[in-house]
């Protein structure tokens, strides 16, 4: 499929999804919000793609929602109830953009540089792993624009950085740099610049891709299932998952490769 402001780059088992609107610092126009779920569905259906890297072309990861698009989200004609329903449906569609990353069965690594604001933060926090360049700037920018962030930041941040740090960055909308982001657990690591960050993300993706895709998919599902469950309930979930998938060709391959003293060739079956 062709996308106006997205680009899919395939390199063996690692697929990079590029935000490709560099002249606007990857401000998220209407087509980007709509196309990310479609692009992720395309990648999810590609068995050769085992890990996804999300990155931005140009000088920034993303400055968030395009203000021109934001200006169109005004009450329409009709009753207040009709206008409110329309806005509700629009917000739900925007939420699905970030959720398509979180809901992907494949690990998604964000390679962040420059600005990561608002909607860009929604994308980043929906990824499984975040790596940042030293020039990265993070902000729940909606606060400073008179909005309550509603595309997933406030729901995903607390599990990453804790309720106190979440409250601080959300209440103020202030900018935080890469060093601060690393110290509070928002990102896993910081590299010198955008190129080394991308290389680190692709290197990590290659490490993950060398593992059984069946197992990696299972780990992502099990980690997601932990939320909202007690330890006992989460243990039961993983027991059920392994009861369904433990006996696999990949397990046989791992055992065979061990005894033959070679690297396993996992197929995800």
N, C-alpha and C positions, 0 to 999 in steps of 0.2 A: 504494500500500500504506500501511496505517496502522502506526505504530510507537509504542510506549509512551513511550520516552524519547529519540526522535530526531525531528527535523523537517526536511523538505526544503523549501527556499525557492528558487523559480525566479525569475530576473530576466533575461530575455533569454538570452544565451549563458552567463551566470554562475549557477551553482547553489550555494547555501550549504547545507551539511549541518550542522545544529545538534545538539550534545549538549544534551539538554533535560531535565536533572534538577537544576535549580538549587538546590533545597532541600537536596540532598546534595552540592553543589559538583561535580556531574556525576561522582560516583563511579560506576564502571562495573559495573553490576549484570549479572546473567546475560543479560538481554534485550538490553542494549547490546552486549555481546560478540557475541551471535548476530545482531543486527539490522544492525550496521554493514556486514558483507559483503553482506547482502541489499539494503540501501539503496544501496551502491556499485554493485551489479549493476543496480539500477533506473536509476541515473544513467548508468552506462556504456551502457545500451541506448537512452538518450535522445539522439538526434543533435542536438537543439537545445542541449543542455548541452555547452559546449566546455571550460569550466574549472570546477573545484570549489574552494570555500572551506570549510574545516572550522573551526568555531568553537563556543564553549560559551556557553550562556545563563547569566545570573546573574553571580556574583562570581569565577568561576574557569573556566579551560579544562577541567581535570579533575584531581581528586586521585588518580586511578588506580583500581585494582580495589577494589570494595566489600569491606570487611573481612568483612562477613557472608557474601559469596560465598567468600572465601578460606577461611573457617572450615569450609566444606563440603568442601574438597579434602583429605579425610582418607582413610587406607587403609580400604577397604571389607572386606566379608566375603570369605572364600575364601582361596586361597593367596596368598603374596606376589607370585608371578608374575601372577596375575589382577589383583590390586590395582594393580600397577605398570603393566600394560597399560592399565587403565582410566585411570590418571592420565596416561599418555603420550598417549592419544587426546584427553583433555581439554586438555592443553597444546597439542597440535597444532591443536585447534579455536581456542583463544585466539590462537595465532600467526597464524591466517588472518585475524583481525580487522584487525590492523595491515597485514598483507600485501595485503589487498584495496585499501588506499589506494596502496601502492607499485606494485601490479600493474595498477591502472587505466590504460587507455590515455590518460586525460586528465590534465593537470597538476592537482595538488592543492596548495593553499596553506593552511597552518595560520595562523589568526589567534589568537594566544595572549594571554591575560591572566590575572592571578592565578596560582593554583597550576597547575603542569604537572608532575605527579609520577607515577612508576611507569608504570602503564598509559597515562597521559596522555602521558608521554614516548615510549612505544612508538608511539602514534598520530602524534605530532608528527614523530618521526624517520622515519616511513614516508612523510611528505609530501615533495613536491619542493622546496618553499620554506617557510620559517618566518618570520613576522613577529611581533614581540612588543610588548606594552605595557610601560611602564616599571615597572609593579608585578609583572611576571611573576617567578615563582620556579620553578626547574627542579631536579629531583632524581631520581636513580636510587634511589628510596625503598625498593626491594626489599631492598637491602643492609641497611638499618636494621631490616628486618622479618624478618631471618634467612632470606632467600631469594636465590638467584641469578636475576637478571632473565632471563626466558626467552621474551619475546614480541617480540624484535627489537632492543631497545635496544643490546645489546652487539655485535650484528652490524652495525648501521647507523652507530653513532656514530663508529667509528674513521675511516671515510672522510670524515666531516664535520669532526671536530675533531682528528684525529690520535690515535695510540695513547697518547701520554703524558697528554693531557687526559682521554681516555676512562678510563684506569686511575685517574686521580685522582678523578674524579667517581663512578666505579663502586665503587672500593675503599672510599671513605668514605661514600657515600650522602648527602653534604652538600648543602645548598641552595646554588644559585648564582643570582645576580640577573640581570636583563636586560642590564646593562652587561657583566658577565663573559661571559654567553652570546654577546653580540655580539663581544666581543674574541677569543673562541676559535673563532668561526665557526659556532656552533650556530644562530644566527638571522641573517637577512639585514639586518634593520633594526629599530629600536626607535622606537615612537611614544609619545605622552604618556599615552594611556589606551586603554580597550577600544574606544571608539567610533572614535577616529582610527586604531587598528590595523585594525579591521574595514574602515573606509573605504579604508585603504591596500591591504589585501588585495584588496578588490573592484576598486579602481582598477587594480592590477597584473593581476588576472584579466581585466579588460576589455581591457587592452593585449594580453595573450596571445590573447584570443578574437578580436581583429581580424586575427590572422595565419591562414594556412591551417591548418585543423584536421588536414588530412592531414600537413602538414609538422610540426606540433607533436607529433602522435602519433609520427611517425617519429623526431623528436629524442629523445623520452622513451625509445623503444625502443633507439635507438643509445647513449644515455647508460647505460642499464641493461646493454647488451651489453658495454660497456667493462670491467665488473667481471670479473675472472678471465681476461681475454684479454690477450695481448701486443698491442702497438701494431699489429703487422702483422695479427694476427687481427681486431682491432677495425676496422682499415681495410678489410679484406675484407668484414666484416659490413656496413659502411655502403655499400660498393660494391654489394653484393648488394641492399641495401634500395633504393638509388636506381635500380638497374637495373630493379627491379620497379615503382617508384612515381614516378620522376622525370617521365615524360611524363604529365601530368595536366591536367584542366580548370582546376585552380587555377593551374598554371604559365601556361597560355594566358591566363587572366584577369589574372594579374600583369603579363604583357607588354603585353596590350591596355590595361590601366589606365595603365601607364607612358606609353605613346604618346598616350593620350587625356587625360593629365594629370588623373587622378581617383583616388580611393581604390578599391582592388580590392574586389570582393564575392566573398569566398571561400565555397565550398560544401562543401569537403572531398571533392571527387571528382576 
